[in-house]
Amino acid sequence: MKLVVFGLSISSSWGNGHATTYRALLRAFADRGHEIVFYEWDAPWYRGNRDLPWPGFVQLKLYAEWDEVAASAVAEAREADAVIVGSYVKDGPRVIDALAAGGVEPLFFYDIDTPVTVAALRRGGAEYLRPDQVPLFARYLSFTGGPFLHEVIERELGAREARPLYCSVDTDRYRPTEIDPYLVCDLAYMGTYAPDRQPLIDRFLVEPARRMPGRKFYVAGPQYPDDLAWPDNVLHNPHLPPALHPQFYSSARWQLNATRADMVAAGWSPSVRLFEAAACGAAMISDRWPGIDHFFTPGTEILLPETTDEVIHILRETHEDDRRAIGLAARARIVAEHTAAHRAEELESLVATPASVG
């Protein structure tokens, strides 16, 4: 099978979770014997932070402007067995219109940001997808699952068929490692700054740090405001290269997962970072959202506190054997259900089988 993908980025993980998602999924898809071409707009901010400039498992085609490659890209897509357009693609509406006008089929949309996309469509359109384009796709593939797909994506927005294609993790790359003394801390968090996510980080990490000055905390991620005052015992690193992510997840006693507000409201929206941390055997603390118990069993594979006091109690009182057991149980769940190999097999079925009618 030849698959053509138009995605935000596979070459740079700087400030986005799309790259690690595409890398894990498409590497595993290529391992199943398929050919993949990946079109990526050459964003200036990714150009200087490109940590996978030559992915060997896909043919990467960087372009400066859509108009320069539109004709050749549509021609190539027309000859492919399946074509995917992802969320946050530069000039997404123009790309989709060109592919549809060129008779490209089957055409799929892969939404790595489903609740954010839906919120934008309800306001009249996302920068990468118009409401009238939703029915053009044979299937709408989504990072978010659960009732949201039928009730909103199909019934409200008119998708022909919406199916979950959750994030996954490459367990060859994300696995427990030796502890890195520079990354050792009591609680760590990795993620790009988001205003709607920061209140949880303040409640579950910043405030515990203030109240536990003898403990160490670590935040990795870009775009945090310059005037954000971290406590002295919180180390902030604007960018941790993917090669160090397994050590980051393995070296902290606990990892924090914080979910965007739209994804909490939709539910059934696990993040790439959540799965990567679990694959490394990290003991995880997370916010609570509908469907989280579909992915991890609360209390034995993940802890879901509600307050700062509960987080502090976990950090102070959890026995080390119990903490390690939580991390190992989470890793076992990921290995059994959410590896890139699992997801590549699902993708193969989703793009190769006809969508249901009616």
C-alpha positions as CSV (number, residue, x, y, z in Angstrom):
1,M,0.0,0.0,0.0
2,K,1.2,3.5,-0.7
3,L,0.0,6.1,1.8
4,V,0.4,9.9,1.3
5,V,0.2,12.0,4.4
6,F,-0.1,15.8,4.7
7,G,0.8,16.5,8.4
8,L,2.0,19.4,10.6
9,S,5.4,17.9,11.2
10,I,7.4,14.7,11.4
11,S,10.8,16.3,11.1
12,S,10.6,18.5,14.3
13,S,9.2,17.7,17.7
14,W,9.8,21.3,18.9
15,G,6.6,22.6,20.5
16,N,4.3,20.0,19.2
17,G,3.2,16.4,19.9
18,H,2.3,15.7,16.3
19,A,5.9,14.7,15.3
20,T,6.2,12.0,17.9
21,T,2.8,10.7,17.0
22,Y,3.6,10.5,13.3
23,R,7.0,9.0,13.9
24,A,5.7,6.1,16.1
25,L,2.7,5.4,13.9
26,L,4.3,5.7,10.5
27,R,7.4,3.8,11.4
28,A,5.3,0.9,12.6
29,F,3.1,1.2,9.4
30,A,6.2,1.1,7.2
31,D,7.3,-2.0,9.2
32,R,4.2,-3.7,7.9
33,G,5.5,-3.3,4.3
34,H,3.9,-0.1,3.2
35,E,5.3,2.9,1.3
36,I,4.7,6.4,2.9
37,V,5.2,9.9,1.5
38,F,4.9,12.7,4.1
39,Y,4.3,16.3,2.9
40,E,5.3,19.0,5.5
41,W,5.3,22.8,5.3
42,D,8.8,24.0,6.0
43,A,7.9,26.1,9.0
44,P,10.7,28.5,10.0
45,W,10.4,27.6,13.7
46,Y,10.8,23.9,12.9
47,R,13.6,24.5,10.5
48,G,16.0,25.5,13.2
49,N,14.8,22.7,15.6
50,R,14.7,19.7,13.3
51,D,15.6,16.6,15.3
52,L,14.6,14.1,12.6
53,P,15.5,15.7,9.3
54,W,15.9,12.4,7.4
55,P,13.3,9.9,8.6
56,G,14.2,6.7,6.9
57,F,10.7,5.1,7.1
58,V,9.0,7.8,5.1
59,Q,9.8,9.9,2.1
60,L,9.7,13.4,3.5
61,K,8.8,16.2,1.1
62,L,9.3,19.7,2.6
63,Y,7.8,22.6,0.8
64,A,7.9,26.4,1.2
65,E,4.4,27.2,-0.3
66,W,1.5,25.0,-1.1
67,D,1.1,26.6,-4.6
68,E,4.6,25.4,-5.5
69,V,3.8,21.7,-4.9
70,A,0.0,21.6,-5.3
71,A,-0.1,20.1,-8.8
72,S,2.6,17.4,-8.2
73,A,1.2,16.6,-4.7
74,V,-2.3,16.1,-6.0
75,A,-1.0,13.9,-8.8
76,E,0.9,11.8,-6.4
77,A,-2.0,11.5,-4.0
78,R,-4.3,10.5,-6.9
79,E,-2.0,7.5,-7.5
80,A,-1.8,6.5,-3.8
81,D,-3.9,3.8,-2.2
82,A,-5.0,6.2,0.6
83,V,-4.4,9.8,1.6
84,I,-4.5,11.4,5.0
85,V,-4.7,15.1,5.9
86,G,-3.9,15.9,9.5
87,S,-5.0,18.6,11.8
88,Y,-3.0,21.9,11.9
89,V,-1.7,21.5,8.4
90,K,-0.7,24.9,6.9
91,D,-3.3,26.0,4.4
92,G,-5.3,22.9,5.3
93,P,-8.6,24.1,3.6
94,R,-6.7,24.8,0.3
95,V,-5.0,21.4,0.5
96,I,-8.3,19.6,1.1
97,D,-10.1,21.5,-1.7
98,A,-7.3,20.6,-4.1
99,L,-7.3,16.9,-3.2
100,A,-11.0,16.7,-3.4
101,A,-11.2,18.6,-6.7
102,G,-8.4,16.3,-8.1
103,G,-10.5,13.2,-7.4
104,V,-8.3,11.9,-4.7
105,E,-9.9,9.0,-2.8
106,P,-10.1,7.5,-0.4
107,L,-9.3,10.6,1.6
108,F,-9.1,10.6,5.4
109,F,-8.8,13.3,8.0
110,Y,-6.6,12.5,11.1
111,D,-7.5,14.9,13.9
112,I,-4.8,14.9,16.6
113,D,-6.6,17.8,18.2
114,T,-10.3,16.8,18.0
115,P,-11.9,18.9,20.8
116,V,-9.9,21.9,19.7
117,T,-11.0,21.4,16.1
118,V,-14.6,21.0,17.1
119,A,-14.6,24.2,19.2
120,A,-13.2,26.0,16.2
121,L,-15.7,24.5,13.7
122,R,-18.5,25.6,16.0
123,R,-17.2,29.1,15.7
124,G,-17.2,28.9,11.9
125,G,-14.0,27.0,11.0
126,A,-10.6,26.0,12.1
127,E,-7.6,27.5,10.3
128,Y,-6.9,24.0,8.9
129,L,-10.5,22.7,8.2
130,R,-13.8,24.3,7.2
131,P,-17.2,22.8,8.4
132,D,-18.3,22.1,4.8
133,Q,-15.2,19.9,4.3
134,V,-15.9,17.4,7.1
135,P,-18.2,15.3,4.9
136,L,-15.6,15.0,2.2
137,F,-13.6,12.4,4.1
138,A,-14.3,8.7,3.8
139,R,-13.5,8.5,7.5
140,Y,-12.7,11.0,10.2
141,L,-9.9,9.5,12.4
142,S,-9.7,11.0,15.8
143,F,-7.4,11.1,18.8
144,T,-10.6,11.4,20.9
145,G,-12.9,8.5,21.2
146,G,-16.0,7.6,23.2
147,P,-19.5,9.0,22.6
148,F,-18.1,12.3,21.3
149,L,-17.5,10.7,17.9
150,H,-21.1,9.8,17.1
151,E,-22.8,12.6,19.0
152,V,-20.6,15.5,17.7
153,I,-18.4,14.5,14.8
154,E,-21.0,12.5,12.9
155,R,-24.4,13.9,14.0
156,E,-23.5,17.5,14.5
157,L,-20.7,18.1,12.0
158,G,-21.8,15.6,9.3
159,A,-18.8,13.2,9.1
160,R,-19.6,10.1,7.1
161,E,-17.9,7.9,9.7
162,A,-15.8,8.9,12.8
163,R,-13.5,6.3,14.3
164,P,-10.9,6.6,17.1
165,L,-7.2,6.3,16.2
166,Y,-5.7,7.0,19.5
167,C,-2.1,8.0,20.1
168,S,0.5,5.3,20.7
169,V,4.1,4.8,21.7
170,D,7.1,3.2,20.1
171,T,8.1,0.9,23.0
172,D,11.5,0.2,21.4
173,R,12.4,3.8,22.0
174,Y,10.3,4.5,25.1
175,R,11.2,2.1,27.9
176,P,12.6,2.2,31.4
177,T,16.2,3.5,31.4
178,E,18.9,4.1,34.0
179,I,18.3,7.1,36.2
180,D,19.9,10.4,35.0
181,P,21.1,12.3,38.0
182,Y,20.4,15.6,36.2
183,L,16.8,14.7,35.8
184,V,16.1,13.2,39.2
185,C,13.2,14.9,40.9
186,D,10.0,14.2,43.0
187,L,7.5,15.3,40.3
188,A,8.0,16.2,36.6
189,Y,5.9,17.5,33.9
190,M,6.4,17.7,30.1
191,G,4.3,19.8,27.9
192,T,4.0,23.1,25.9
193,Y,2.5,26.0,27.8
194,A,-1.3,26.3,27.4
195,P,-3.3,28.8,29.4
196,D,-6.1,26.4,30.0
197,R,-3.7,23.8,31.3
198,Q,-1.6,26.0,33.6
199,P,-4.1,26.2,36.5
200,L,-3.8,22.4,37.0
201,I,0.0,22.6,36.8
202,D,-0.1,25.4,39.4
203,R,-2.3,23.3,41.6
204,F,-0.6,19.9,41.2
205,L,3.1,21.0,40.8
206,V,3.8,24.7,41.5
207,E,1.9,24.9,44.8
208,P,3.3,21.5,46.1
209,A,6.8,22.9,45.2
210,R,6.1,26.0,47.3
211,R,4.9,23.9,50.2
212,M,7.7,21.4,49.9
213,P,10.9,23.5,49.5
214,G,13.1,20.5,50.2
215,R,11.8,18.6,47.2
216,K,12.8,18.9,43.5
217,F,10.4,19.5,40.6
218,Y,11.0,19.7,36.9
219,V,9.0,21.2,34.0
220,A,10.1,20.6,30.4
221,G,8.4,22.5,27.5
222,P,8.4,25.7,25.5
223,Q,6.3,28.9,25.3
224,Y,5.9,29.5,29.0
225,P,5.6,33.3,29.7
226,D,8.8,35.0,30.6
227,D,7.2,36.5,33.7
228,L,6.0,33.2,35.1
229,A,7.7,32.9,38.5
230,W,8.7,29.4,39.2
231,P,9.6,28.5,42.8
232,D,13.3,28.0,43.4
233,N,13.0,24.3,43.5
234,V,11.3,24.0,40.1
235,L,13.7,23.7,37.2
236,H,12.2,24.7,33.8
237,N,13.8,23.5,30.6
238,P,12.3,25.0,27.4
239,H,13.1,22.0,25.2
240,L,14.2,18.5,26.1
241,P,15.3,16.6,23.0
242,P,13.3,13.4,22.3
243,A,16.4,11.3,22.8
244,L,16.3,12.3,26.5
245,H,12.6,11.7,27.0
246,P,12.9,8.1,28.3
247,Q,15.5,9.3,30.9
248,F,13.2,12.1,31.9
249,Y,10.3,9.8,32.4
250,S,12.4,7.2,34.2
251,S,14.3,9.6,36.5
252,A,11.4,11.4,38.3
253,R,9.7,9.6,41.1
254,W,6.3,10.8,39.7
255,Q,5.2,12.2,36.4
256,L,2.3,14.6,36.0
257,N,-0.2,14.5,33.2
258,A,-2.2,17.6,32.5
259,T,-5.0,17.7,29.9
260,R,-6.3,20.6,27.8
261,A,-9.7,21.9,28.9
262,D,-11.5,21.0,25.6
263,M,-10.1,17.5,25.9
264,V,-11.3,17.1,29.5
265,A,-14.8,18.2,28.4
266,A,-14.8,15.7,25.5
267,G,-13.2,12.9,27.4
268,W,-11.5,9.8,26.0
269,S,-8.5,11.9,25.0
270,P,-5.2,10.4,26.2
271,S,-2.1,12.3,25.3
272,V,1.1,11.1,23.6
273,R,3.1,12.1,26.7
274,L,0.8,10.1,29.0
275,F,1.5,6.9,26.9
276,E,5.2,7.6,26.6
277,A,5.6,8.1,30.3
278,A,3.7,4.9,31.0
279,A,5.9,3.0,28.5
280,C,8.9,4.1,30.5
281,G,7.4,2.7,33.7
282,A,6.7,6.1,35.2
283,A,4.3,6.4,38.2
284,M,1.8,8.9,37.0
285,I,-0.5,11.5,38.6
286,S,-3.2,12.9,36.4
287,D,-6.2,15.0,36.2
288,R,-9.5,13.1,35.9
289,W,-11.6,13.1,32.7
290,P,-14.3,10.8,31.2
291,G,-12.8,7.7,29.7
292,I,-9.5,7.7,31.5
293,D,-10.4,4.4,33.1
294,H,-10.7,2.9,29.6
295,F,-6.9,3.4,29.3
296,F,-5.6,3.0,32.9
297,T,-7.1,1.5,36.0
298,P,-7.2,4.3,38.7
299,G,-5.5,3.4,41.9
300,T,-3.3,0.6,40.4
301,E,-2.0,2.0,37.1
302,I,-2.5,5.7,37.7
303,L,-3.4,8.1,40.5
304,L,-6.1,10.8,40.1
305,P,-5.9,13.3,43.0
306,E,-8.3,16.2,43.2
307,T,-6.4,18.7,45.3
308,T,-3.0,20.0,46.1
309,D,-3.1,18.3,49.5
310,E,-3.8,15.0,47.9
311,V,-0.8,15.5,45.6
312,I,1.4,16.3,48.6
313,H,0.2,13.3,50.4
314,I,1.1,11.1,47.4
315,L,4.6,12.6,47.2
316,R,5.2,12.2,51.0
317,E,3.4,9.0,51.9
318,T,3.4,6.6,49.0
319,H,5.8,3.7,49.7
320,E,8.5,3.2,47.1
321,D,7.4,-0.4,46.4
322,D,3.8,0.8,45.7
323,R,5.1,3.7,43.5
324,R,7.1,1.3,41.4
325,A,4.2,-1.1,41.2
326,I,2.0,1.6,39.7
327,G,4.6,2.4,37.1
328,L,5.1,-1.2,36.1
329,A,1.4,-1.8,35.9
330,A,1.0,1.2,33.6
331,R,3.8,0.0,31.4
332,A,2.2,-3.5,31.1
333,R,-1.1,-1.9,30.0
334,I,0.6,0.1,27.3
335,V,2.6,-2.9,26.0
336,A,-0.6,-4.9,25.9
337,E,-2.8,-2.4,24.1
338,H,-1.3,0.9,23.0
339,T,2.0,0.4,21.1
340,A,2.7,1.8,17.7
341,A,2.4,-1.7,16.3
342,H,-1.2,-1.9,17.6
343,R,-2.1,1.4,16.2
344,A,-0.5,0.7,12.8
345,E,-2.5,-2.4,12.4
346,E,-5.7,-0.4,13.2
347,L,-4.7,2.3,10.7
348,E,-4.1,-0.4,8.0
349,S,-7.7,-1.7,8.6
350,L,-9.2,1.8,8.7
351,V,-7.7,3.0,5.4
352,A,-8.1,-0.3,3.6
353,T,-11.7,-1.3,4.4
354,P,-14.8,0.6,3.0
355,A,-16.6,2.9,5.3
356,S,-20.0,1.9,6.4
357,V,-23.0,3.4,4.6
358,G,-25.8,5.2,6.4
